[in-house]
Amino acid sequence: MVSADSVHPGTVQDEPEMALKILIAGGFGVGKTTLVGSVSEIRPLRTEEYLTEVGEGVDDIRGVVGKNTTTVAMDFGRITIRSGLSLYLFGTPGQERFWFLWDDLSEGALGAVVLADTRRLADCFPAVDYFENRRVPFLVAVNCFPGTRPHGADDVSRALDLDGGTPVLLCDARDRDSGKEVLIRLVEHAGRMHTARLLDTASRP
């Protein structure tokens, strides 16, 4: 576990011209901590604990072979997209018993990435429902785990019954460039939705 004191000095404290808050959500073991860690330009803050026998009747770890830790509060990282624009990344806990933290984490967020694993696609339904109901712009990023059967973006969109226009991307959460592309696409999508809402509001009598 990395403590807040171990984050490199002079990084988080040096505020950029604009910092946008992004959530990384999805089911247990889908790769949220991995994605934050792969793209963050600072040492990520993690709140991971080891899985124990106490949680065996609570946590569903089927299909997540070899995973022995879980996020109990959040992950935090930062990435500069371009000069003057940085993203603060908040990885949400994936297990149902920690969902009460989502409301605090999502406050003020520009948008969210919902990571999906096609082996456990139903696990991302709660995140999709959460952001749709709160009108938080989001996209679905399918984390392509080694050995999984490839699925097209259209197939995933239909399986999740996504609203029209919700982007679906394929990604590798371990790869910095892949993760950065997902974040750029999210910022663009959120910007379009924000503009559309402003125009809709302005057109009302």
LODRENTOR-569320 format. One record per residue (C-alpha): residue number from 1; x, y negated, z negated; residue in one letter; chain. Coordinates in pm, 1 decimal, decimal comma, m for minus. Each point is the difference from the previous one (the first is absolute). Layout:
@resi: NUM | east: X | north: Y | up: Z | resn: a | chain: A .
...
This chain:
@resi: 1 | east: 0,0 | north: 0,0 | up: 0,0 | resn: m | chain: A .
@resi: 2 | east: 126,5 | north: m350,8 | up: 81,4 | resn: v | chain: A .
@resi: 3 | east: m65,9 | north: m273,8 | up: m253,0 | resn: s | chain: A .
@resi: 4 | east: m81,9 | north: m359,0 | up: 86,2 | resn: a | chain: A .
@resi: 5 | east: 334,7 | north: m105,3 | up: m148,3 | resn: d | chain: A .
@resi: 6 | east: 186,1 | north: 210,2 | up: 255,8 | resn: s | chain: A .
@resi: 7 | east: m138,1 | north: m185,6 | up: 303,1 | resn: v | chain: A .
@resi: 8 | east: 284,3 | north: m189,5 | up: 161,9 | resn: h | chain: A .
@resi: 9 | east: 23,8 | north: m354,3 | up: m140,0 | resn: p | chain: A .
@resi: 10 | east: m72,7 | north: m285,7 | up: 235,2 | resn: g | chain: A .
@resi: 11 | east: m246,7 | north: 196,2 | up: 212,7 | resn: t | chain: A .
@resi: 12 | east: m355,0 | north: m5,5 | up: m138,2 | resn: v | chain: A .
@resi: 13 | east: 68,8 | north: m330,3 | up: m174,0 | resn: q | chain: A .
@resi: 14 | east: 92,4 | north: m176,9 | up: 324,2 | resn: d | chain: A .
@resi: 15 | east: m346,9 | north: m69,2 | up: 136,4 | resn: e | chain: A .
@resi: 16 | east: m25,6 | north: m15,1 | up: 381,4 | resn: p | chain: A .
@resi: 17 | east: m198,8 | north: m269,0 | up: 178,4 | resn: e | chain: A .
@resi: 18 | east: m295,1 | north: 236,8 | up: 28,8 | resn: m | chain: A .
@resi: 19 | east: m51,5 | north: 330,5 | up: m179,9 | resn: a | chain: A .
@resi: 20 | east: m294,4 | north: 223,8 | up: 87,2 | resn: l | chain: A .
@resi: 21 | east: m127,9 | north: 280,7 | up: m220,0 | resn: k | chain: A .
@resi: 22 | east: m50,0 | north: 338,5 | up: 166,8 | resn: i | chain: A .
@resi: 23 | east: m135,2 | north: 318,4 | up: m158,5 | resn: l | chain: A .
@resi: 24 | east: 121,2 | north: 347,1 | up: 93,5 | resn: i | chain: A .
@resi: 25 | east: m279,0 | north: 244,9 | up: m86,7 | resn: a | chain: A .
@resi: 26 | east: m105,6 | north: 356,8 | up: 69,0 | resn: g | chain: A .
@resi: 27 | east: m26,5 | north: 339,5 | up: m162,3 | resn: g | chain: A .
@resi: 28 | east: 236,5 | north: 175,0 | up: m236,8 | resn: f | chain: A .
@resi: 29 | east: 330,5 | north: 98,4 | up: 159,9 | resn: g | chain: A .
@resi: 30 | east: m67,9 | north: m171,0 | up: 332,7 | resn: v | chain: A .
@resi: 31 | east: 324,4 | north: m200,9 | up: 4,1 | resn: g | chain: A .
@resi: 32 | east: m83,1 | north: m337,1 | up: m157,2 | resn: k | chain: A .
@resi: 33 | east: 310,0 | north: m11,9 | up: m220,4 | resn: t | chain: A .
@resi: 34 | east: 210,8 | north: 117,0 | up: 294,4 | resn: t | chain: A .
@resi: 35 | east: m134,4 | north: m274,3 | up: 228,9 | resn: l | chain: A .
@resi: 36 | east: 59,0 | north: m277,1 | up: m252,9 | resn: v | chain: A .
@resi: 37 | east: 351,8 | north: 128,3 | up: m66,2 | resn: g | chain: A .
@resi: 38 | east: 92,1 | north: 35,9 | up: 366,8 | resn: s | chain: A .
@resi: 39 | east: m91,6 | north: m355,7 | up: 102,7 | resn: v | chain: A .
@resi: 40 | east: 77,2 | north: m196,7 | up: m315,6 | resn: s | chain: A .
@resi: 41 | east: 303,5 | north: m227,4 | up: 16,8 | resn: e | chain: A .
@resi: 42 | east: 26,5 | north: 2,6 | up: m378,9 | resn: i | chain: A .
@resi: 43 | east: 30,3 | north: 303,6 | up: m221,3 | resn: r | chain: A .
@resi: 44 | east: m366,8 | north: 96,2 | up: m43,6 | resn: p | chain: A .
@resi: 45 | east: m163,0 | north: m7,3 | up: m338,8 | resn: l | chain: A .
@resi: 46 | east: m158,0 | north: 339,9 | up: m64,5 | resn: r | chain: A .
@resi: 47 | east: m222,1 | north: 131,2 | up: m277,6 | resn: t | chain: A .
@resi: 48 | east: 35,0 | north: 372,4 | up: 59,3 | resn: e | chain: A .
@resi: 49 | east: m42,0 | north: 272,1 | up: m258,4 | resn: e | chain: A .
@resi: 50 | east: 58,5 | north: 372,9 | up: 28,8 | resn: y | chain: A .
@resi: 51 | east: m300,4 | north: 223,8 | up: 52,1 | resn: l | chain: A .
@resi: 52 | east: m66,4 | north: 222,6 | up: m299,3 | resn: t | chain: A .
@resi: 53 | east: m212,1 | north: 299,3 | up: m85,4 | resn: e | chain: A .
@resi: 54 | east: m243,2 | north: m234,0 | up: m176,4 | resn: v | chain: A .
@resi: 55 | east: m106,2 | north: m143,0 | up: 335,2 | resn: g | chain: A .
@resi: 56 | east: m50,0 | north: 331,7 | up: 178,1 | resn: e | chain: A .
@resi: 57 | east: m375,8 | north: m6,9 | up: m49,2 | resn: g | chain: A .
@resi: 58 | east: m24,4 | north: m364,9 | up: 106,2 | resn: v | chain: A .
@resi: 59 | east: 241,7 | north: m53,5 | up: 287,2 | resn: d | chain: A .
@resi: 60 | east: m57,3 | north: 181,1 | up: 328,2 | resn: d | chain: A .
@resi: 61 | east: 347,4 | north: 77,2 | up: 135,5 | resn: i | chain: A .
@resi: 62 | east: m107,4 | north: 245,9 | up: 268,3 | resn: r | chain: A .
@resi: 63 | east: 183,7 | north: m72,9 | up: 325,2 | resn: g | chain: A .
@resi: 64 | east: 266,0 | north: m207,0 | up: m175,5 | resn: v | chain: A .
@resi: 65 | east: 264,4 | north: 264,7 | up: m44,3 | resn: v | chain: A .
@resi: 66 | east: 308,6 | north: m110,3 | up: m192,8 | resn: g | chain: A .
@resi: 67 | east: m144,9 | north: m323,8 | up: m138,8 | resn: k | chain: A .
@resi: 68 | east: 81,5 | north: m30,1 | up: m370,3 | resn: n | chain: A .
@resi: 69 | east: m62,5 | north: m368,8 | up: m76,3 | resn: t | chain: A .
@resi: 70 | east: m295,3 | north: m235,1 | up: 25,5 | resn: t | chain: A .
@resi: 71 | east: m47,9 | north: m378,5 | up: m2,9 | resn: t | chain: A .
@resi: 72 | east: m186,9 | north: m102,6 | up: m314,1 | resn: v | chain: A .
@resi: 73 | east: m27,3 | north: m377,0 | up: 53,4 | resn: a | chain: A .
@resi: 74 | east: 147,7 | north: m130,9 | up: 325,4 | resn: m | chain: A .
@resi: 75 | east: 302,3 | north: m22,3 | up: 224,9 | resn: d | chain: A .
@resi: 76 | east: 135,3 | north: m341,8 | up: 91,7 | resn: f | chain: A .
@resi: 77 | east: 227,2 | north: m109,2 | up: 282,9 | resn: g | chain: A .
@resi: 78 | east: 67,0 | north: m295,0 | up: 227,6 | resn: r | chain: A .
@resi: 79 | east: 80,2 | north: m35,7 | up: 368,7 | resn: i | chain: A .
@resi: 80 | east: 69,4 | north: m308,4 | up: 211,0 | resn: t | chain: A .
@resi: 81 | east: m189,0 | north: 21,5 | up: 328,9 | resn: i | chain: A .
@resi: 82 | east: 154,7 | north: m317,9 | up: 141,4 | resn: r | chain: A .
@resi: 83 | east: 149,9 | north: m321,4 | up: m128,7 | resn: s | chain: A .
@resi: 84 | east: m246,7 | north: m158,4 | up: m239,4 | resn: g | chain: A .
@resi: 85 | east: m231,2 | north: 302,6 | up: m23,0 | resn: l | chain: A .
@resi: 86 | east: 42,0 | north: 277,4 | up: m253,1 | resn: s | chain: A .
@resi: 87 | east: m232,1 | north: 278,3 | up: m107,2 | resn: l | chain: A .
@resi: 88 | east: m35,7 | north: 116,8 | up: m358,1 | resn: y | chain: A .
@resi: 89 | east: m93,0 | north: 366,7 | up: 6,2 | resn: l | chain: A .
@resi: 90 | east: m206,2 | north: 161,6 | up: m273,4 | resn: f | chain: A .
@resi: 91 | east: m37,1 | north: 376,9 | up: 18,3 | resn: g | chain: A .
@resi: 92 | east: m317,1 | north: 113,5 | up: m176,6 | resn: t | chain: A .
@resi: 93 | east: m26,3 | north: 319,8 | up: m206,2 | resn: p | chain: A .
@resi: 94 | east: m165,4 | north: 275,9 | up: 200,7 | resn: g | chain: A .
@resi: 95 | east: m164,2 | north: 204,4 | up: m273,2 | resn: q | chain: A .
@resi: 96 | east: m360,2 | north: m62,6 | up: m95,1 | resn: e | chain: A .
@resi: 97 | east: 77,9 | north: m51,3 | up: m369,5 | resn: r | chain: A .
@resi: 98 | east: 206,4 | north: m309,9 | up: 88,3 | resn: f | chain: A .
@resi: 99 | east: m246,4 | north: m161,5 | up: 242,6 | resn: w | chain: A .
@resi: 100 | east: m105,4 | north: m253,9 | up: m264,1 | resn: f | chain: A .
@resi: 101 | east: 326,8 | north: m182,2 | up: 80,6 | resn: l | chain: A .
@resi: 102 | east: m103,6 | north: m66,1 | up: 360,5 | resn: w | chain: A .
@resi: 103 | east: m216,5 | north: m304,9 | up: m77,5 | resn: d | chain: A .
@resi: 104 | east: 288,4 | north: m186,2 | up: m162,8 | resn: d | chain: A .
@resi: 105 | east: 247,7 | north: 101,7 | up: 269,0 | resn: l | chain: A .
@resi: 106 | east: m230,7 | north: m100,6 | up: 286,9 | resn: s | chain: A .
@resi: 107 | east: m72,7 | north: m349,8 | up: m131,2 | resn: e | chain: A .
@resi: 108 | east: 137,7 | north: m252,5 | up: 248,2 | resn: g | chain: A .
@resi: 109 | east: 119,4 | north: 263,1 | up: 247,4 | resn: a | chain: A .
@resi: 110 | east: 17,1 | north: m91,4 | up: 368,7 | resn: l | chain: A .
@resi: 111 | east: m66,5 | north: 359,7 | up: 99,6 | resn: g | chain: A .
@resi: 112 | east: 80,4 | north: 364,7 | up: m57,0 | resn: a | chain: A .
@resi: 113 | east: 164,1 | north: 298,1 | up: 163,4 | resn: v | chain: A .
@resi: 114 | east: m189,1 | north: 324,5 | up: m59,9 | resn: v | chain: A .
@resi: 115 | east: 247,2 | north: 283,7 | up: 42,5 | resn: l | chain: A .
@resi: 116 | east: m150,8 | north: 326,8 | up: 120,0 | resn: a | chain: A .
@resi: 117 | east: 119,5 | north: 359,7 | up: 9,2 | resn: d | chain: A .
@resi: 118 | east: m193,5 | north: 205,0 | up: 256,1 | resn: t | chain: A .
@resi: 119 | east: 42,6 | north: 309,3 | up: m218,6 | resn: r | chain: A .
@resi: 120 | east: m200,9 | north: m177,6 | up: m271,6 | resn: r | chain: A .
@resi: 121 | east: m189,3 | north: m259,5 | up: 200,3 | resn: l | chain: A .
@resi: 122 | east: m293,1 | north: m15,5 | up: m242,4 | resn: a | chain: A .
@resi: 123 | east: 235,2 | north: m135,0 | up: m268,1 | resn: d | chain: A .
@resi: 124 | east: 7,8 | north: m342,0 | up: 164,8 | resn: c | chain: A .
@resi: 125 | east: m381,1 | north: m40,9 | up: 11,1 | resn: f | chain: A .
@resi: 126 | east: m8,7 | north: m179,8 | up: m339,3 | resn: p | chain: A .
@resi: 127 | east: 252,6 | north: m258,7 | up: 119,8 | resn: a | chain: A .
@resi: 128 | east: m184,8 | north: m52,8 | up: 329,0 | resn: v | chain: A .
@resi: 129 | east: m331,2 | north: m45,1 | up: m184,2 | resn: d | chain: A .
@resi: 130 | east: 158,0 | north: m232,4 | up: m255,3 | resn: y | chain: A .
@resi: 131 | east: 142,0 | north: m243,4 | up: 255,7 | resn: f | chain: A .
@resi: 132 | east: m302,9 | north: 15,4 | up: 230,0 | resn: e | chain: A .
@resi: 133 | east: m236,9 | north: m80,3 | up: m287,4 | resn: n | chain: A .
@resi: 134 | east: 215,4 | north: m294,0 | up: m112,1 | resn: r | chain: A .
@resi: 135 | east: 63,0 | north: m123,5 | up: 353,8 | resn: r | chain: A .
@resi: 136 | east: 375,5 | north: 23,0 | up: m42,4 | resn: v | chain: A .
@resi: 137 | east: 168,6 | north: 33,9 | up: 342,3 | resn: p | chain: A .
@resi: 138 | east: 177,8 | north: 332,5 | up: 31,0 | resn: f | chain: A .
@resi: 139 | east: 142,4 | north: 246,0 | up: 247,5 | resn: l | chain: A .
@resi: 140 | east: 58,4 | north: 374,4 | up: m22,8 | resn: v | chain: A .
@resi: 141 | east: 355,5 | north: 124,9 | up: 43,3 | resn: a | chain: A .
@resi: 142 | east: 26,7 | north: 374,6 | up: 54,6 | resn: v | chain: A .
@resi: 143 | east: 318,8 | north: 120,9 | up: m164,3 | resn: n | chain: A .
@resi: 144 | east: 137,3 | north: 267,1 | up: 233,2 | resn: c | chain: A .
@resi: 145 | east: 141,1 | north: 261,2 | up: m236,0 | resn: f | chain: A .
@resi: 146 | east: 242,0 | north: 256,7 | up: 147,9 | resn: p | chain: A .
@resi: 147 | east: m178,7 | north: 311,3 | up: 120,2 | resn: g | chain: A .
@resi: 148 | east: m346,5 | north: m153,7 | up: 15,4 | resn: t | chain: A .
@resi: 149 | east: m212,5 | north: 30,4 | up: 311,5 | resn: r | chain: A .
@resi: 150 | east: m7,1 | north: m334,2 | up: 184,0 | resn: p | chain: A .
@resi: 151 | east: m332,8 | north: m183,4 | up: 7,8 | resn: h | chain: A .
@resi: 152 | east: m92,7 | north: m292,8 | up: 220,0 | resn: g | chain: A .
@resi: 153 | east: m103,9 | north: m335,2 | up: m144,4 | resn: a | chain: A .
@resi: 154 | east: m348,3 | north: 33,9 | up: 151,8 | resn: d | chain: A .
@resi: 155 | east: m50,6 | north: 338,7 | up: m167,2 | resn: d | chain: A .
@resi: 156 | east: 95,9 | north: m140,6 | up: m340,2 | resn: v | chain: A .
@resi: 157 | east: m223,2 | north: m304,5 | up: 48,7 | resn: s | chain: A .
@resi: 158 | east: m300,0 | north: 220,9 | up: 75,7 | resn: r | chain: A .
@resi: 159 | east: 74,5 | north: 235,7 | up: m287,9 | resn: a | chain: A .
@resi: 160 | east: 11,6 | north: m291,7 | up: m243,9 | resn: l | chain: A .
@resi: 161 | east: m303,1 | north: m171,4 | up: 159,6 | resn: d | chain: A .
@resi: 162 | east: 188,3 | north: m328,8 | up: 10,8 | resn: l | chain: A .
@resi: 163 | east: m163,0 | north: m326,3 | up: 95,5 | resn: d | chain: A .
@resi: 164 | east: 72,9 | north: m105,9 | up: 355,2 | resn: g | chain: A .
@resi: 165 | east: 322,4 | north: m193,8 | up: 31,7 | resn: g | chain: A .
@resi: 166 | east: 174,0 | north: 158,2 | up: m299,5 | resn: t | chain: A .
@resi: 167 | east: 349,2 | north: 85,9 | up: 128,1 | resn: p | chain: A .
@resi: 168 | east: 137,8 | north: 352,4 | up: m38,4 | resn: v | chain: A .
@resi: 169 | east: 375,0 | north: 51,6 | up: 42,1 | resn: l | chain: A .
@resi: 170 | east: 234,8 | north: 295,0 | up: m18,8 | resn: l | chain: A .
@resi: 171 | east: 304,0 | north: m58,4 | up: m217,4 | resn: c | chain: A .
@resi: 172 | east: 288,8 | north: 154,1 | up: m190,3 | resn: d | chain: A .
@resi: 173 | east: m2,2 | north: m140,9 | up: m354,1 | resn: a | chain: A .
@resi: 174 | east: 368,8 | north: 87,5 | up: m36,7 | resn: r | chain: A .
@resi: 175 | east: 106,6 | north: m217,5 | up: 291,9 | resn: d | chain: A .
@resi: 176 | east: 49,8 | north: m372,4 | up: m59,6 | resn: r | chain: A .
@resi: 177 | east: m77,4 | north: m107,5 | up: 357,0 | resn: d | chain: A .
@resi: 178 | east: m316,5 | north: 210,0 | up: 8,4 | resn: s | chain: A .
@resi: 179 | east: m117,4 | north: m142,8 | up: m331,8 | resn: g | chain: A .
@resi: 180 | east: 80,2 | north: m354,4 | up: 106,0 | resn: k | chain: A .
@resi: 181 | east: m204,9 | north: 43,1 | up: 318,9 | resn: e | chain: A .
@resi: 182 | east: m297,8 | north: 111,6 | up: m210,5 | resn: v | chain: A .
@resi: 183 | east: 29,2 | north: m310,9 | up: m217,2 | resn: l | chain: A .
@resi: 184 | east: 27,2 | north: m232,8 | up: 299,1 | resn: i | chain: A .
@resi: 185 | east: m310,3 | north: 154,3 | up: 154,2 | resn: r | chain: A .
@resi: 186 | east: m186,7 | north: m45,3 | up: m327,5 | resn: l | chain: A .
@resi: 187 | east: 92,8 | north: m368,7 | up: m25,7 | resn: v | chain: A .
@resi: 188 | east: m117,9 | north: m53,1 | up: 359,5 | resn: e | chain: A .
@resi: 189 | east: m326,1 | north: 187,9 | up: m65,7 | resn: h | chain: A .
@resi: 190 | east: m67,6 | north: m190,4 | up: m321,9 | resn: a | chain: A .
@resi: 191 | east: 68,1 | north: m329,5 | up: 177,1 | resn: g | chain: A .
@resi: 192 | east: m252,6 | north: 80,0 | up: 272,0 | resn: r | chain: A .
@resi: 193 | east: m264,0 | north: 97,6 | up: m255,6 | resn: m | chain: A .
@resi: 194 | east: 59,9 | north: m313,2 | up: m204,6 | resn: h | chain: A .
@resi: 195 | east: m32,4 | north: m220,5 | up: 309,3 | resn: t | chain: A .
@resi: 196 | east: m320,2 | north: 177,6 | up: 106,3 | resn: a | chain: A .
@resi: 197 | east: m153,9 | north: m53,5 | up: m343,8 | resn: r | chain: A .
@resi: 198 | east: 88,4 | north: m369,1 | up: 5,4 | resn: l | chain: A .
@resi: 199 | east: m157,4 | north: m41,9 | up: 343,4 | resn: l | chain: A .
@resi: 200 | east: m309,3 | north: 188,5 | up: m112,2 | resn: d | chain: A .
@resi: 201 | east: m34,2 | north: m221,0 | up: m305,6 | resn: t | chain: A .
@resi: 202 | east: 49,5 | north: m316,3 | up: 203,8 | resn: a | chain: A .
@resi: 203 | east: m269,6 | north: 102,9 | up: 249,5 | resn: s | chain: A .
@resi: 204 | east: m266,7 | north: 41,9 | up: m265,8 | resn: r | chain: A .
@resi: 205 | east: m246,6 | north: m289,3 | up: m43,1 | resn: p | chain: A .
